[in-house]
C-alpha cells in the first residue's frame, strides 16, 4: 500500500480527509416506479449562479427521514452512492429523491470497499472496460440517470484503491464516454485540498501528491463537466484563502468549473463552518455538499430527523 509522502504529513493532520462512502437506505413502504420515466436534468438545472450548497451522509436514516432533514436544511443537491459490479437494481430511494425535487449527485463506484478487522481494504480498479461500459450504460438506460455522476470516490486515497492511478484515468475516460452518450453530467472522484496545494508548490513529488498531479494533467484533456475537490476542516478555523486558491488553480490548469461533493468538519464549530462556506462561495464552487456523520472524522448536523445547532447554523449560512 502506498503511504502519504512525508511532505504532506503535517498538512494532512489539519486537513484530514473524510473517506467514508455512503449508501441510500430506503423505507420499507417505498415502491420502485418505472425507470424509463426518470430523466436526468441539465447542468443548468443542477446548479444556479453562485454556489449551490447541499449535503450527504446522514447514515442510519431511511430515505424518507433523509428527505425530512434535507427539507429542514433547505438544500437541493444531495449525495448518494451505488456500486456497479454487483448492482441489484435498488434505486427506489434515488428515484424518490428526484421525485421530491432534489438534485442527485451520485457516486458510481465499480465495487464496494470491504473491511478486514474493522479496517478498509483497498480494491483494484476495474480492468475489463468493455464490461464496465456495458454495466454503466445499462444502469443509465434501465435504472436511473442522476443529475451528476461522480466516478469512484477519492481515487488518490490508498485505503480505497490499489493499483496505478493510470488505471483510474482509463476507467474515468471510459465512464465519460458513456455519460456523454446518455446525457449525464460527469465529475471525477475528487482530489484533495492539501495535495493540490503541494502540487502548486512544485518540486519533486511522490505518493498521493504525484497521483494528484497526474490527475490534474489528465483532466486538461478529458471531457469532464466538473473537477471535484474534497476538503476537511479541523479546529475553529479554516486556512484563509485555501479553497479559493485551489479552485483558481484547477480552473486555470484544466479549464473546468469546480465542485465539491464532500466537505467535512472534524469539530462542531460555527466559525469553522462559516470559514468553509465562505471559502466555497469565494472560490466559485458550483456545488458544495457537506457530509453529516457521527464518525471519527466528521461531525453530524442532525440527531435523527432533528437538526443539531450546527445544522441550524448551516441552514442559515447557505440561505
N, C-alpha and C positions, 0 to 999 in steps of 0.2 A: 504493500500500500504506500502510495506517495505521501510524503509529510509536508506540512507547511514550511516554507522557507524561513530561515532564521530572521531574515529581514522583516517578515510580516508578523512575527510573534507578538511584539509589543502592540502593534496596531490592532491585531485581532482580539487582544484581550478586551479592548474597549469597544470594538466593533464586531463582536462575535456574531455568528450567523445562525439564524433560526432555520432549522433544516427539516422540521417535521412535515411530512406530507399529509394532506387532508383528503377525506372522502366525503361523499354525500350520503347521509343517513336518511332513509325515507320512512315516513309514518306508515303504520300497518294498514291504514284505510285508504292509501293512495292507489289510484288506478293509472295504467300507462296508456295515454292517448296515442293515436296513430302517428308514428314518427314522420310519415310523409308530409303531414300538415305543418311540421315545425320548420320555420325558415330562419336563417341567420340574418341579423340586422347588419346594416352597413357600418363602416367605420365612423361615419358622421353621426350615426345614431348612437354608437357605443361611447363616443366621447363628445364633449362640448368644449367651448372655449375655456381655457384655463385648465386647472387640474380637477379631474373628477375623482373624488375620494370614495372608497368602498371598504370592504372587509372580507375576511376569510377565517378559516379555523372553526372556532365555536364547536369544538369536538364534544360529542356526547349529546348534542341536541338533534332532534328529528328535523326533517325539512320544514314542517310547519312551525316548529319552535324557532328555527333559524329565521324564517320569514318574519316572525313576530319581532325578533331582535333587530333585524335589518330595517324594518319599518320604524322602530323606535330610534334607531341611529339616523334615519333619513338618508340611507345610501341606496344607490342603484347597482353599480358594478360589484359583483361578488365572485369569490374564487371557489372552484370545485376541482375534482380530480377523478380521472379514470385511468385504467391500465388496459392496453390493447391485447397483450399476449393471450390472456385467458378471459377476455371480456365476455360477460354473461348477459348482456342486453339491459342491465339495470340503469335506466336513465329516467325513471319516473320523477325523481327529485329534481333533476336538471330541467325537465320539461315544466315542472311546477314553478320553478324559479322564473323561467321565461314567461309562463302564462300570467304570473303576478307582476310582470313589468321589470324584472331585474335583468341586468346585462351579465351574462355568464362568461367569466374569464377562466377557461378550462385548461388545467394541466393535463396533457395527454402523454402518459409515460408508457414505455414498452412493457415494463414489468414492475411489480411491487418490490420494495426493499425488505428482504427477510431480516429476522433478528436471531442472534445466537447468544444465549446467556444475557439477554437484555440489551445487547449492542447491535446496531445496524450492520449488515453485511453487504458490502458493495457488490453491485451486479454489473455484468458486462453489457456493452452496447449491443443492440441487435445487429446481426451480420447479414441476414438474408433480406436485402432491400426489396426484392420482389414480393416476399411475404408481408413485409412491413407496409408497403404501399397498398397492397390488397386489403389488409385489415383496417388501415386508416381510411381508405376510400369507402369500405363497407360501413364503417362507423358513421361517416358523414351522410352516406346515401341512405342507409337503412334506419339509423338510430337517432342521430342528433347532430345539429350544426351549431356550435357555440358562437358567441359574438367575437371572441378572440381565442385561438388555440395557442397555448404555450407548450412548446415541445420539450418534454422532460423537465426535471426540476434540479436546478443548481448543478450544471454539468461539470464545473470545476471544483467540486467538493468531494473529497475522497471517500467519505462514509457512504455516499450514494452510488458512485460509479467507479468501475475499474476499466482499464484499457486506455489507449492513447486518445487524446482529445480530438484527433483527426477522425476517429470513428464517430464521434458525436457530430462533427461537422458534416460527415457523409449522411448520417441519419437526418439532420436538420435540412440538408439540401433536398433530400427526397421528400421529407414532410412538407416543405414549402411547395413543391410541385403539386402535391395532392391538394393542399389547402387552396392554392390558386385555382385549381380545376373546379373546386366546389364553392368558390366564392367566400372562403373563410379567411379572415384576417389572422395573421400569424406573428408570434414573437418567440424569441429564444427562451431557454430555460432559466436565464439570468446570469449576470456577472455581479460581483460584489464590490461595494464602495472601496474597502481597503486595498483590494487587488488592483482596481483601476487607478487609484492614487499612486500605487507602486509603479505601475506601468508608465504613468505620466512622468514620474521622476527619472525614468530611464535607467541605464546601467545594465549589467548582466543579470538576467532574471532566471530563476529556477522554479520548479514545482508549480503550484497553482497559479502564481503570478504570470509565469511563462505561458501557461494554458490560456489565461485570460487575454494575454497579448495576441496569441494565435486566433482566439475567437474574435476579437475586435477587428483583426486584419481580414478574417473571413466575412464578417458582417458588411464590409465595404461592398462586396460584390453579390451577396445573397439578397434575394428579393423579400426581405423582412418588412413588415409593416411597422414594427416597433423593436427597439432594443430594450431588454428587460433588465432592471437594476434592483438588487436587493440591498437593504440597509438595516443595521441593528444599532439601537441606541442603548446606552447604559448611563448610570449616574443621573444627574439632574439637568444635563445639557447635552447638546449635540454639537460637534465641531463646526464652528461658524463657516458657512460657505461650502462645505464639502459636497453636499448634494448638488448644489448649483455648479460647482467646478467640474464634477464628474459628468453631469448631464451635458454641459457645454462641450467638453472634450469628446464625448461619444458622438454627439451630433456632428462635430467638426470632422471626426475620423471616419464616420460611416455614412453621413448624410441622412440618417434615420431619426425620427422622433423617439423619445424615450418614455418609458412607463415603468411602474414597479408593481408586480403582483404580490409583493410581500415586503412590508417593513414591520419591525418588531421593537418592543421596548423590554429591556431587562429589569426595569424598575417602574413602579406605578407613580410616575412623576408628571405633573401637569406641565412643568416648564420643559421637560424633555420632549413631551408630546408636542408642545407648541413649537419648539425648535424644528422638529422633524416636519410637521405640517407646513411651516413657513418655508423650509428648505425645498420641499416638493413644489410648492407654489412658485418660488423664485427660480427654481430650475426648470420650470415649464414642463414638468412631467404630465403627460396626458391623462394618466391613470395612476393612482396610488392606493393600494389596498393594505390596510393594517391587519396583522394577524392577531387574533384574540385566542389565548391559550392559557392553560394552567401548568405548562411545562417548566423546565428549568430555565429556559432561555427567553421566555415570552410571558408577559403578564396578560391578564384577562380583562376584557371590558364588561363582562357580564357575570352574573350568577344565575344560572337557569335562564329564564326569559327576562329577568330584571337587569337593567343597566347598573353597573357599579359607578362610583363617582368619576372614574377615568372614562367610562363610556359616555357619560353625560358631557364631560369635557370635550371629547372627540366630536360628538354630535354638534356641539355649539361652535367649535372651531371651524368646521367644514361647511357651515351654512353659507 
